[in-house]
Amino acid sequence: MKGDEKATAETLDSDGWLRTGDICYFDSQGFLYVVDRLKELIKYKAYQVPPVELEHLHLSRPEIIDAPVIPYVPGRISRADPMAYAMRNPGSSITETQVATYKKVRRVAFINSIPKSPSRKILRKELVDRALSAVL
């Protein structure tokens, strides 16, 4: 079976580098860190907000067990608001985490479990579908 030449052309650049869609950086010692996926960036006004940054802020709070961030777009055409689904520790009454204006989560919904794949990857699509179905 012949490969998909169009998909290969979209994945490899002219120098033969593989475009993975990952957002990475090298530290001063030359270690590579994968921090997010390009397709998961939330476009808020003129900014691109990586969900992982907001997730790390939430997870730095001892009251939060898990807090995936998704784009929330009810009735909007041109922008998405960052929304977090947060799992609180039992007995916690935390309501929000403050961050820079354009990186602020605009909506939080508390949930008892976060949908994840067998490899523990957060299933953001399921959370987006859940958020949209709550609006309809």
N, CA, C and O atoms as CSV, one atom per row, in Angstrom:
chain,resi,resn,atom,element,x,y,z
A,1,MET,N,N,0.846,-1.180,0.000
A,1,MET,CA,C,0.000,0.000,0.000
A,1,MET,C,C,0.893,1.245,0.000
A,1,MET,O,O,1.854,1.329,0.765
A,2,LYS,N,N,0.575,2.180,-0.839
A,2,LYS,CA,C,1.356,3.410,-0.965
A,2,LYS,C,C,0.974,4.388,0.148
A,2,LYS,O,O,-0.188,4.464,0.547
A,3,GLY,N,N,1.971,5.138,0.646
A,3,GLY,CA,C,1.738,6.108,1.718
A,3,GLY,C,C,0.930,7.304,1.238
A,3,GLY,O,O,0.755,7.503,0.035
A,4,ASP,N,N,0.450,8.080,2.162
A,4,ASP,CA,C,-0.324,9.281,1.876
A,4,ASP,C,C,0.648,10.443,1.680
A,4,ASP,O,O,1.133,11.027,2.650
A,5,GLU,N,N,0.928,10.774,0.419
A,5,GLU,CA,C,1.928,11.799,0.109
A,5,GLU,C,C,1.522,13.175,0.621
A,5,GLU,O,O,2.372,13.940,1.077
A,6,LYS,N,N,0.238,13.497,0.552
A,6,LYS,CA,C,-0.229,14.805,1.040
A,6,LYS,C,C,-0.010,14.923,2.544
A,6,LYS,O,O,0.487,15.945,3.017
A,7,ALA,N,N,-0.376,13.885,3.303
A,7,ALA,CA,C,-0.180,13.910,4.761
A,7,ALA,C,C,1.303,13.984,5.103
A,7,ALA,O,O,1.689,14.669,6.051
A,8,THR,N,N,2.131,13.286,4.340
A,8,THR,CA,C,3.579,13.322,4.573
A,8,THR,C,C,4.113,14.720,4.308
A,8,THR,O,O,4.923,15.228,5.083
A,9,ALA,N,N,3.672,15.348,3.224
A,9,ALA,CA,C,4.122,16.700,2.884
A,9,ALA,C,C,3.713,17.704,3.960
A,9,ALA,O,O,4.458,18.644,4.238
A,10,GLU,N,N,2.538,17.521,4.571
A,10,GLU,CA,C,2.079,18.426,5.625
A,10,GLU,C,C,2.819,18.182,6.938
A,10,GLU,O,O,2.892,19.078,7.779
A,11,THR,N,N,3.359,16.999,7.121
A,11,THR,CA,C,4.014,16.642,8.376
A,11,THR,C,C,5.506,16.945,8.365
A,11,THR,O,O,6.068,17.287,9.406
A,12,LEU,N,N,6.153,16.829,7.225
A,12,LEU,CA,C,7.593,17.088,7.111
A,12,LEU,C,C,7.836,18.447,6.480
A,12,LEU,O,O,7.183,18.804,5.499
A,13,ASP,N,N,8.784,19.218,7.044
A,13,ASP,CA,C,9.108,20.494,6.408
A,13,ASP,C,C,10.164,20.269,5.324
A,13,ASP,O,O,10.583,19.135,5.094
A,14,SER,N,N,10.590,21.329,4.667
A,14,SER,CA,C,11.508,21.197,3.530
A,14,SER,C,C,12.888,20.672,3.935
A,14,SER,O,O,13.627,20.168,3.090
A,15,ASP,N,N,13.238,20.785,5.212
A,15,ASP,CA,C,14.521,20.271,5.695
A,15,ASP,C,C,14.397,18.860,6.265
A,15,ASP,O,O,15.378,18.301,6.756
A,16,GLY,N,N,13.208,18.287,6.203
A,16,GLY,CA,C,13.004,16.935,6.702
A,16,GLY,C,C,12.629,16.841,8.170
A,16,GLY,O,O,12.542,15.742,8.718
A,17,TRP,N,N,12.402,17.997,8.825
A,17,TRP,CA,C,11.980,17.987,10.231
A,17,TRP,C,C,10.514,17.581,10.331
A,17,TRP,O,O,9.687,17.972,9.508
A,18,LEU,N,N,10.215,16.802,11.339
A,18,LEU,CA,C,8.850,16.335,11.586
A,18,LEU,C,C,8.081,17.381,12.386
A,18,LEU,O,O,8.520,17.789,13.461
A,19,ARG,N,N,6.929,17.818,11.861
A,19,ARG,CA,C,6.063,18.753,12.576
A,19,ARG,C,C,5.107,17.933,13.443
A,19,ARG,O,O,4.179,17.307,12.931
A,20,THR,N,N,5.336,17.939,14.740
A,20,THR,CA,C,4.515,17.122,15.639
A,20,THR,C,C,3.324,17.879,16.203
A,20,THR,O,O,2.354,17.264,16.647
A,21,GLY,N,N,3.384,19.204,16.189
A,21,GLY,CA,C,2.329,19.990,16.813
A,21,GLY,C,C,2.586,20.225,18.296
A,21,GLY,O,O,1.762,20.825,18.986
A,22,ASP,N,N,3.738,19.748,18.788
A,22,ASP,CA,C,4.091,19.944,20.185
A,22,ASP,C,C,4.749,21.307,20.375
A,22,ASP,O,O,5.451,21.794,19.488
A,23,ILE,N,N,4.521,21.919,21.532
A,23,ILE,CA,C,5.197,23.159,21.902
A,23,ILE,C,C,6.279,22.766,22.895
A,23,ILE,O,O,5.995,22.213,23.958
A,24,CYS,N,N,7.526,23.059,22.535
A,24,CYS,CA,C,8.669,22.610,23.330
A,24,CYS,C,C,9.628,23.764,23.563
A,24,CYS,O,O,9.554,24.804,22.909
A,25,TYR,N,N,10.525,23.553,24.510
A,25,TYR,CA,C,11.645,24.486,24.689
A,25,TYR,C,C,12.844,23.731,25.241
A,25,TYR,O,O,12.701,22.672,25.852
A,26,PHE,N,N,14.040,24.299,25.014
A,26,PHE,CA,C,15.271,23.772,25.577
A,26,PHE,C,C,15.653,24.640,26.762
A,26,PHE,O,O,15.572,25.865,26.680
A,27,ASP,N,N,16.068,24.026,27.863
A,27,ASP,CA,C,16.556,24.812,28.993
A,27,ASP,C,C,18.038,25.125,28.792
A,27,ASP,O,O,18.632,24.726,27.791
A,28,SER,N,N,18.629,25.836,29.742
A,28,SER,CA,C,20.024,26.274,29.606
A,28,SER,C,C,21.014,25.111,29.574
A,28,SER,O,O,22.150,25.287,29.132
A,29,GLN,N,N,20.604,23.919,30.037
A,29,GLN,CA,C,21.476,22.751,30.014
A,29,GLN,C,C,21.243,21.874,28.787
A,29,GLN,O,O,21.862,20.820,28.642
A,30,GLY,N,N,20.343,22.319,27.904
A,30,GLY,CA,C,20.088,21.579,26.678
A,30,GLY,C,C,19.007,20.514,26.781
A,30,GLY,O,O,18.816,19.743,25.840
A,31,PHE,N,N,18.286,20.454,27.918
A,31,PHE,CA,C,17.195,19.491,28.042
A,31,PHE,C,C,15.955,20.003,27.326
A,31,PHE,O,O,15.631,21.189,27.397
A,32,LEU,N,N,15.272,19.111,26.642
A,32,LEU,CA,C,14.066,19.447,25.891
A,32,LEU,C,C,12.841,19.186,26.756
A,32,LEU,O,O,12.717,18.121,27.361
A,33,TYR,N,N,11.928,20.170,26.813
A,33,TYR,CA,C,10.683,20.033,27.556
A,33,TYR,C,C,9.506,20.205,26.602
A,33,TYR,O,O,9.427,21.195,25.875
A,34,VAL,N,N,8.597,19.242,26.608
A,34,VAL,CA,C,7.360,19.334,25.837
A,34,VAL,C,C,6.315,19.878,26.796
A,34,VAL,O,O,6.021,19.255,27.816
A,35,VAL,N,N,5.746,21.051,26.473
A,35,VAL,CA,C,4.855,21.709,27.428
A,35,VAL,C,C,3.395,21.759,26.997
A,35,VAL,O,O,2.521,21.926,27.848
A,36,ASP,N,N,3.107,21.624,25.735
A,36,ASP,CA,C,1.713,21.683,25.295
A,36,ASP,C,C,1.617,21.251,23.845
A,36,ASP,O,O,2.619,20.927,23.207
A,37,ARG,N,N,0.399,21.254,23.338
A,37,ARG,CA,C,0.120,20.936,21.934
A,37,ARG,C,C,-0.392,22.196,21.252
A,37,ARG,O,O,-1.236,22.901,21.806
A,38,LEU,N,N,0.107,22.484,20.065
A,38,LEU,CA,C,-0.299,23.666,19.329
A,38,LEU,C,C,-1.806,23.698,19.101
A,38,LEU,O,O,-2.429,24.754,19.213
A,39,LYS,N,N,-2.399,22.540,18.780
A,39,LYS,CA,C,-3.833,22.518,18.471
A,39,LYS,C,C,-4.700,22.724,19.717
A,39,LYS,O,O,-5.908,22.920,19.591
A,40,GLU,N,N,-4.110,22.684,20.914
A,40,GLU,CA,C,-4.885,22.871,22.135
A,40,GLU,C,C,-4.828,24.305,22.658
A,40,GLU,O,O,-5.487,24.618,23.649
A,41,LEU,N,N,-4.044,25.194,22.005
A,41,LEU,CA,C,-3.999,26.582,22.440
A,41,LEU,C,C,-5.387,27.200,22.354
A,41,LEU,O,O,-6.135,26.949,21.408
A,42,ILE,N,N,-5.720,28.005,23.346
A,42,ILE,CA,C,-7.010,28.694,23.361
A,42,ILE,C,C,-6.782,30.104,22.842
A,42,ILE,O,O,-5.949,30.840,23.372
A,43,LYS,N,N,-7.517,30.478,21.811
A,43,LYS,CA,C,-7.388,31.816,21.248
A,43,LYS,C,C,-8.361,32.727,21.990
A,43,LYS,O,O,-9.577,32.629,21.825
A,44,TYR,N,N,-7.800,33.618,22.812
A,44,TYR,CA,C,-8.605,34.563,23.588
A,44,TYR,C,C,-8.199,35.967,23.186
A,44,TYR,O,O,-7.082,36.404,23.463
A,45,LYS,N,N,-9.114,36.675,22.528
A,45,LYS,CA,C,-8.843,37.992,21.974
A,45,LYS,C,C,-7.613,37.881,21.075
A,45,LYS,O,O,-7.626,37.078,20.143
A,46,ALA,N,N,-6.550,38.654,21.315
A,46,ALA,CA,C,-5.357,38.593,20.461
A,46,ALA,C,C,-4.304,37.643,21.027
A,46,ALA,O,O,-3.189,37.578,20.511
A,47,TYR,N,N,-4.646,36.915,22.074
A,47,TYR,CA,C,-3.668,36.067,22.754
A,47,TYR,C,C,-3.895,34.593,22.463
A,47,TYR,O,O,-5.007,34.164,22.152
A,48,GLN,N,N,-2.825,33.838,22.569
A,48,GLN,CA,C,-2.915,32.379,22.517
A,48,GLN,C,C,-2.529,31.884,23.903
A,48,GLN,O,O,-1.393,32.059,24.345
A,49,VAL,N,N,-3.474,31.273,24.573
A,49,VAL,CA,C,-3.280,30.848,25.954
A,49,VAL,C,C,-3.099,29.332,26.007
A,49,VAL,O,O,-4.012,28.592,25.641
A,50,PRO,N,N,-1.936,28.861,26.457
A,50,PRO,CA,C,-1.746,27.414,26.598
A,50,PRO,C,C,-2.532,26.894,27.810
A,50,PRO,O,O,-2.316,27.373,28.923
A,51,PRO,N,N,-3.431,25.935,27.622
A,51,PRO,CA,C,-4.210,25.405,28.751
A,51,PRO,C,C,-3.324,24.891,29.878
A,51,PRO,O,O,-3.677,25.015,31.051
A,52,VAL,N,N,-2.181,24.317,29.532
A,52,VAL,CA,C,-1.315,23.722,30.553
A,52,VAL,C,C,-0.843,24.767,31.572
A,52,VAL,O,O,-0.646,24.432,32.740
A,53,GLU,N,N,-0.658,26.020,31.155
A,53,GLU,CA,C,-0.238,27.068,32.099
A,53,GLU,C,C,-1.306,27.289,33.159
A,53,GLU,O,O,-1.000,27.384,34.347
A,54,LEU,N,N,-2.554,27.369,32.729
A,54,LEU,CA,C,-3.653,27.563,33.673
A,54,LEU,C,C,-3.840,26.324,34.549
A,54,LEU,O,O,-4.146,26.434,35.736
A,55,GLU,N,N,-3.655,25.150,33.953
A,55,GLU,CA,C,-3.782,23.904,34.716
A,55,GLU,C,C,-2.737,23.850,35.827
A,55,GLU,O,O,-3.045,23.459,36.953
A,56,HIS,N,N,-1.504,24.240,35.513
A,56,HIS,CA,C,-0.449,24.227,36.532
A,56,HIS,C,C,-0.751,25.205,37.662
A,56,HIS,O,O,-0.466,24.925,38.826
A,57,LEU,N,N,-1.330,26.353,37.314
A,57,LEU,CA,C,-1.719,27.308,38.357
A,57,LEU,C,C,-2.760,26.690,39.289
A,57,LEU,O,O,-2.660,26.817,40.509
A,58,HIS,N,N,-3.742,26.032,38.722
A,58,HIS,CA,C,-4.779,25.397,39.547
A,58,HIS,C,C,-4.187,24.291,40.408
A,58,HIS,O,O,-4.504,24.173,41.592
A,59,LEU,N,N,-3.325,23.485,39.802
A,59,LEU,CA,C,-2.761,22.346,40.523
A,59,LEU,C,C,-1.768,22.763,41.607
A,59,LEU,O,O,-1.411,21.949,42.458
A,60,SER,N,N,-1.321,24.013,41.590
A,60,SER,CA,C,-0.443,24.493,42.656
A,60,SER,C,C,-1.223,24.740,43.943
A,60,SER,O,O,-0.624,24.914,45.004
A,61,ARG,N,N,-2.538,24.757,43.860
A,61,ARG,CA,C,-3.401,24.925,45.029
A,61,ARG,C,C,-3.672,23.559,45.642
A,61,ARG,O,O,-4.121,22.658,44.933
A,62,PRO,N,N,-3.420,23.375,46.915
A,62,PRO,CA,C,-3.628,22.065,47.534
A,62,PRO,C,C,-5.090,21.613,47.529
A,62,PRO,O,O,-5.367,20.423,47.680
A,63,GLU,N,N,-6.025,22.550,47.356
A,63,GLU,CA,C,-7.450,22.198,47.358
A,63,GLU,C,C,-7.896,21.518,46.066
A,63,GLU,O,O,-8.970,20.919,46.020
A,64,ILE,N,N,-7.073,21.606,45.009
A,64,ILE,CA,C,-7.450,21.095,43.691
A,64,ILE,C,C,-6.719,19.789,43.403
A,64,ILE,O,O,-5.500,19.707,43.554
A,65,ILE,N,N,-7.469,18.768,42.988
A,65,ILE,CA,C,-6.897,17.471,42.620
A,65,ILE,C,C,-6.500,17.464,41.146
A,65,ILE,O,O,-5.422,16.988,40.792
A,66,ASP,N,N,-7.374,17.992,40.288
A,66,ASP,CA,C,-7.133,18.023,38.846
A,66,ASP,C,C,-7.965,19.162,38.283
A,66,ASP,O,O,-9.008,19.496,38.844
A,67,ALA,N,N,-7.522,19.772,37.174
A,67,ALA,CA,C,-8.250,20.919,36.625
A,67,ALA,C,C,-7.924,21.154,35.155
A,67,ALA,O,O,-7.254,22.134,34.826
A,68,PRO,N,N,-8.382,20.277,34.265
A,68,PRO,CA,C,-8.133,20.533,32.842
A,68,PRO,C,C,-8.873,21.781,32.361
A,68,PRO,O,O,-9.988,22.068,32.796
A,69,VAL,N,N,-8.226,22.515,31.455
A,69,VAL,CA,C,-8.779,23.752,30.909
A,69,VAL,C,C,-9.121,23.518,29.449
A,69,VAL,O,O,-8.350,22.918,28.700
A,70,ILE,N,N,-10.291,24.002,29.058
A,70,ILE,CA,C,-10.772,23.848,27.682
A,70,ILE,C,C,-11.230,25.199,27.154
A,70,ILE,O,O,-11.443,26.125,27.937
A,71,PRO,N,N,-11.386,25.330,25.824
A,71,PRO,CA,C,-12.002,26.542,25.276
A,71,PRO,C,C,-13.513,26.442,25.429
A,71,PRO,O,O,-14.102,25.408,25.112
A,72,TYR,N,N,-14.138,27.496,25.909
A,72,TYR,CA,C,-15.580,27.530,26.132
A,72,TYR,C,C,-16.156,28.608,25.229
A,72,TYR,O,O,-15.791,29.775,25.371
A,73,VAL,N,N,-17.036,28.261,24.313
A,73,VAL,CA,C,-17.481,29.182,23.272
A,73,VAL,C,C,-19.001,29.336,23.170
A,73,VAL,O,O,-19.503,29.352,22.046
A,74,PRO,N,N,-19.751,29.446,24.228
A,74,PRO,CA,C,-21.204,29.530,24.082
A,74,PRO,C,C,-21.633,30.845,23.449
A,74,PRO,O,O,-21.374,31.917,23.996
A,75,GLY,N,N,-22.282,30.764,22.311
A,75,GLY,CA,C,-22.831,31.947,21.662
A,75,GLY,C,C,-21.799,32.941,21.161
A,75,GLY,O,O,-22.155,34.068,20.814
A,76,ARG,N,N,-20.547,32.560,21.113
A,76,ARG,CA,C,-19.509,33.467,20.642
A,76,ARG,C,C,-19.011,32.988,19.292
A,76,ARG,O,O,-18.960,31.787,19.025
A,77,ILE,N,N,-18.643,33.938,18.445
A,77,ILE,CA,C,-18.128,33.577,17.134
A,77,ILE,C,C,-16.622,33.759,17.072
A,77,ILE,O,O,-15.929,32.937,16.472
A,78,SER,N,N,-16.100,34.817,17.678
A,78,SER,CA,C,-14.706,35.173,17.442
A,78,SER,C,C,-13.738,34.813,18.550
A,78,SER,O,O,-12.534,35.004,18.379
A,79,ARG,N,N,-14.204,34.302,19.677
A,79,ARG,CA,C,-13.240,34.000,20.726
A,79,ARG,C,C,-13.740,32.874,21.612
A,79,ARG,O,O,-14.924,32.537,21.627
A,80,ALA,N,N,-12.806,32.310,22.341
A,80,ALA,CA,C,-13.138,31.273,23.307
A,80,ALA,C,C,-12.664,31.723,24.678
A,80,ALA,O,O,-11.570,32.273,24.808
A,81,ASP,N,N,-13.465,31.498,25.683
A,81,ASP,CA,C,-13.056,31.793,27.053
A,81,ASP,C,C,-12.440,30.541,27.660
A,81,ASP,O,O,-12.992,29.451,27.513
A,82,PRO,N,N,-11.297,30.679,28.344
A,82,PRO,CA,C,-10.756,29.517,29.031
A,82,PRO,C,C,-11.708,29.066,30.147
A,82,PRO,O,O,-12.157,29.880,30.954
A,83,MET,N,N,-12.005,27.786,30.183
A,83,MET,CA,C,-12.887,27.212,31.204
A,83,MET,C,C,-12.179,26.028,31.839
A,83,MET,O,O,-11.549,25.232,31.144
A,84,ALA,N,N,-12.280,25.909,33.151
A,84,ALA,CA,C,-11.663,24.785,33.858
A,84,ALA,C,C,-12.737,23.872,34.414
A,84,ALA,O,O,-13.757,24.334,34.925
A,85,TYR,N,N,-12.505,22.586,34.313
A,85,TYR,CA,C,-13.277,21.586,35.041
A,85,TYR,C,C,-12.384,21.191,36.205
A,85,TYR,O,O,-11.339,20.574,36.000
A,86,ALA,N,N,-12.772,21.531,37.401
A,86,ALA,CA,C,-11.909,21.310,38.557
A,86,ALA,C,C,-12.461,20.227,39.471
A,86,ALA,O,O,-13.662,20.145,39.725
A,87,MET,N,N,-11.552,19.408,39.950
A,87,MET,CA,C,-11.877,18.423,40.990
A,87,MET,C,C,-11.311,18.947,42.296
A,87,MET,O,O,-10.097,19.093,42.439
A,88,ARG,N,N,-12.190,19.230,43.252
A,88,ARG,CA,C,-11.751,19.710,44.567
A,88,ARG,C,C,-11.448,18.535,45.482
A,88,ARG,O,O,-12.020,17.454,45.339
A,89,ASN,N,N,-10.540,18.761,46.425
A,89,ASN,CA,C,-10.344,17.796,47.496
A,89,ASN,C,C,-11.612,17.806,48.353
A,89,ASN,O,O,-12.239,18.855,48.502
A,90,PRO,N,N,-11.996,16.675,48.912
A,90,PRO,CA,C,-13.184,16.647,49.776
A,90,PRO,C,C,-13.082,17.704,50.880
A,90,PRO,O,O,-12.044,17.850,51.525
A,91,GLY,N,N,-14.173,18.430,51.081
A,91,GLY,CA,C,-14.211,19.464,52.113
A,91,GLY,C,C,-13.724,20.822,51.665
A,91,GLY,O,O,-13.846,21.791,52.415
A,92,SER,N,N,-13.171,20.928,50.457
A,92,SER,CA,C,-12.666,22.207,49.957
A,92,SER,C,C,-13.824,23.068,49.463
A,92,SER,O,O,-14.804,22.556,48.921
A,93,SER,N,N,-13.703,24.378,49.656
A,93,SER,CA,C,-14.718,25.302,49.157
A,93,SER,C,C,-14.111,26.321,48.184
A,93,SER,O,O,-14.688,27.383,47.954
A,94,ILE,N,N,-12.957,25.996,47.622
A,94,ILE,CA,C,-12.279,26.893,46.684
A,94,ILE,C,C,-13.193,27.202,45.503
A,94,ILE,O,O,-13.933,26.332,45.042
A,95,THR,N,N,-13.141,28.458,45.007
A,95,THR,CA,C,-14.006,28.851,43.907
A,95,THR,C,C,-13.261,29.274,42.646
A,95,THR,O,O,-13.779,29.055,41.551
A,96,GLU,N,N,-12.075,29.868,42.740
A,96,GLU,CA,C,-11.346,30.245,41.528
A,96,GLU,C,C,-9.891,30.543,41.834
A,96,GLU,O,O,-9.520,30.744,42.990
A,97,THR,N,N,-9.082,30.570,40.813
A,97,THR,CA,C,-7.670,30.926,40.935
A,97,THR,C,C,-7.443,32.177,40.096
A,97,THR,O,O,-7.828,32.214,38.928
A,98,GLN,N,N,-6.831,33.190,40.669
A,98,GLN,CA,C,-6.593,34.440,39.954
A,98,GLN,C,C,-5.283,34.369,39.171
A,98,GLN,O,O,-4.262,33.915,39.688
A,99,VAL,N,N,-5.327,34.822,37.927
A,99,VAL,CA,C,-4.130,34.894,37.085
A,99,VAL,C,C,-4.181,36.176,36.279
A,99,VAL,O,O,-5.117,36.961,36.428
A,100,ALA,N,N,-3.188,36.405,35.424
A,100,ALA,CA,C,-3.164,37.600,34.575
A,100,ALA,C,C,-4.456,37.695,33.773
A,100,ALA,O,O,-5.048,36.675,33.421
A,101,THR,N,N,-4.891,38.910,33.484
A,101,THR,CA,C,-6.188,39.142,32.855
A,101,THR,C,C,-6.459,38.249,31.650
A,101,THR,O,O,-7.500,37.593,31.597
A,102,TYR,N,N,-5.545,38.209,30.682
A,102,TYR,CA,C,-5.842,37.422,29.486
A,102,TYR,C,C,-5.646,35.931,29.710
A,102,TYR,O,O,-6.059,35.127,28.874
A,103,LYS,N,N,-5.033,35.547,30.806
A,103,LYS,CA,C,-4.841,34.127,31.100
A,103,LYS,C,C,-5.753,33.655,32.219
A,103,LYS,O,O,-5.513,32.608,32.820
A,104,LYS,N,N,-6.775,34.406,32.495
A,104,LYS,CA,C,-7.685,34.056,33.578
A,104,LYS,C,C,-8.739,33.069,33.089
A,104,LYS,O,O,-9.296,33.223,32.002
A,105,VAL,N,N,-8.997,32.081,33.888
A,105,VAL,CA,C,-10.101,31.169,33.595
A,105,VAL,C,C,-11.378,31.960,33.815
A,105,VAL,O,O,-11.571,32.532,34.888
A,106,ARG,N,N,-12.246,32.001,32.826
A,106,ARG,CA,C,-13.462,32.796,32.901
A,106,ARG,C,C,-14.652,32.024,33.475
A,106,ARG,O,O,-15.669,32.619,33.833
A,107,ARG,N,N,-14.523,30.725,33.559
A,107,ARG,CA,C,-15.616,29.898,34.052
A,107,ARG,C,C,-15.022,28.631,34.662
A,107,ARG,O,O,-14.080,28.049,34.124
A,108,VAL,N,N,-15.585,28.219,35.787
A,108,VAL,CA,C,-15.151,26.983,36.436
A,108,VAL,C,C,-16.384,26.137,36.705
A,108,VAL,O,O,-17.398,26.633,37.197
A,109,ALA,N,N,-16.288,24.868,36.380
A,109,ALA,CA,C,-17.340,23.906,36.720
A,109,ALA,C,C,-16.664,22.803,37.520
A,109,ALA,O,O,-15.643,22.256,37.103
A,110,PHE,N,N,-17.235,22.487,38.661
A,110,PHE,CA,C,-16.636,21.434,39.487
A,110,PHE,C,C,-17.209,20.094,39.073
A,110,PHE,O,O,-18.391,19.980,38.749
A,111,ILE,N,N,-16.364,19.090,39.088
A,111,ILE,CA,C,-16.693,17.772,38.550
A,111,ILE,C,C,-16.057,16.714,39.457
A,111,ILE,O,O,-15.025,16.967,40.079
A,112,ASN,N,N,-16.665,15.546,39.530
A,112,ASN,CA,C,-16.157,14.495,40.415
A,112,ASN,C,C,-15.045,13.661,39.812
A,112,ASN,O,O,-14.243,13.082,40.545
A,113,SER,N,N,-14.979,13.587,38.486
A,113,SER,CA,C,-13.891,12.849,37.839
A,113,SER,C,C,-13.609,13.459,36.479
A,113,SER,O,O,-14.501,13.990,35.816
A,114,ILE,N,N,-12.354,13.373,36.081
A,114,ILE,CA,C,-11.899,13.927,34.803
A,114,ILE,C,C,-11.780,12.774,33.809
A,114,ILE,O,O,-11.118,11.778,34.101
A,115,PRO,N,N,-12.419,12.894,32.624
A,115,PRO,CA,C,-12.294,11.815,31.641
A,115,PRO,C,C,-10.874,11.738,31.087
A,115,PRO,O,O,-10.324,12.727,30.602
A,116,LYS,N,N,-10.293,10.537,31.171
A,116,LYS,CA,C,-8.924,10.329,30.690
A,116,LYS,C,C,-8.855,9.034,29.903
A,116,LYS,O,O,-9.637,8.109,30.121
A,117,SER,N,N,-7.903,8.989,28.982
A,117,SER,CA,C,-7.648,7.784,28.194
A,117,SER,C,C,-6.914,6.774,29.072
A,117,SER,O,O,-6.482,7.113,30.174
A,118,PRO,N,N,-6.768,5.533,28.594
A,118,PRO,CA,C,-6.002,4.547,29.369
A,118,PRO,C,C,-4.560,4.989,29.658
A,118,PRO,O,O,-3.962,4.548,30.639
A,119,SER,N,N,-4.001,5.861,28.803
A,119,SER,CA,C,-2.643,6.354,29.037
A,119,SER,C,C,-2.633,7.605,29.922
A,119,SER,O,O,-1.594,8.244,30.085
A,120,ARG,N,N,-3.796,7.954,30.493
A,120,ARG,CA,C,-3.978,9.071,31.431
A,120,ARG,C,C,-3.990,10.441,30.754
A,120,ARG,O,O,-3.844,11.462,31.427
A,121,LYS,N,N,-4.163,10.475,29.432
A,121,LYS,CA,C,-4.280,11.746,28.717
A,121,LYS,C,C,-5.688,12.291,28.948
A,121,LYS,O,O,-6.665,11.549,28.846
A,122,ILE,N,N,-5.794,13.571,29.256
A,122,ILE,CA,C,-7.099,14.199,29.470
A,122,ILE,C,C,-7.860,14.230,28.152
A,122,ILE,O,O,-7.322,14.653,27.129
A,123,LEU,N,N,-9.106,13.782,28.176
A,123,LEU,CA,C,-9.949,13.769,26.982
A,123,LEU,C,C,-10.706,15.104,26.902
A,123,LEU,O,O,-11.877,15.197,27.269
A,124,ARG,N,N,-9.998,16.135,26.411
A,124,ARG,CA,C,-10.556,17.485,26.355
A,124,ARG,C,C,-11.807,17.560,25.498
A,124,ARG,O,O,-12.730,18.313,25.808
A,125,LYS,N,N,-11.843,16.790,24.427
A,125,LYS,CA,C,-13.014,16.802,23.538
A,125,LYS,C,C,-14.277,16.436,24.317
A,125,LYS,O,O,-15.327,17.043,24.105
A,126,GLU,N,N,-14.189,15.454,25.212
A,126,GLU,CA,C,-15.347,15.080,26.027
A,126,GLU,C,C,-15.770,16.223,26.944
A,126,GLU,O,O,-16.962,16.431,27.173
A,127,LEU,N,N,-14.797,16.961,27.466
A,127,LEU,CA,C,-15.131,18.098,28.332
A,127,LEU,C,C,-15.753,19.242,27.530
A,127,LEU,O,O,-16.685,19.898,27.996
A,128,VAL,N,N,-15.231,19.479,26.321
A,128,VAL,CA,C,-15.829,20.507,25.456
A,128,VAL,C,C,-17.271,20.122,25.131
A,128,VAL,O,O,-18.168,20.962,25.206
A,129,ASP,N,N,-17.503,18.847,24.768
A,129,ASP,CA,C,-18.861,18.397,24.480
A,129,ASP,C,C,-19.768,18.561,25.687
A,129,ASP,O,O,-20.930,18.944,25.550
A,130,ARG,N,N,-19.243,18.273,26.863
A,130,ARG,CA,C,-20.029,18.410,28.109
A,130,ARG,C,C,-20.392,19.873,28.339
A,130,ARG,O,O,-21.527,20.185,28.699
A,131,ALA,N,N,-19.426,20.774,28.131
A,131,ALA,CA,C,-19.682,22.200,28.327
A,131,ALA,C,C,-20.723,22.712,27.341
A,131,ALA,O,O,-21.611,23.481,27.708
A,132,LEU,N,N,-20.610,22.283,26.094
A,132,LEU,CA,C,-21.573,22.730,25.083
A,132,LEU,C,C,-22.967,22.173,25.325
A,132,LEU,O,O,-23.958,22.868,25.103
A,133,SER,N,N,-23.054,20.931,25.775
A,133,SER,CA,C,-24.375,20.339,26.020
A,133,SER,C,C,-25.046,20.988,27.234
A,133,SER,O,O,-26.274,21.003,27.318
A,134,ALA,N,N,-24.268,21.518,28.168
A,134,ALA,CA,C,-24.840,22.204,29.324
A,134,ALA,C,C,-25.469,23.526,28.936
A,134,ALA,O,O,-26.363,24.014,29.628
A,135,VAL,N,N,-25.014,24.117,27.831
A,135,VAL,CA,C,-25.532,25.401,27.373
A,135,VAL,C,C,-26.803,25.224,26.572
A,135,VAL,O,O,-27.699,26.066,26.638
A,136,LEU,N,N,-26.898,24.143,25.815
A,136,LEU,CA,C,-28.033,23.949,24.911
A,136,LEU,C,C,-29.329,23.728,25.609
A,136,LEU,O,O,-30.359,23.552,24.957
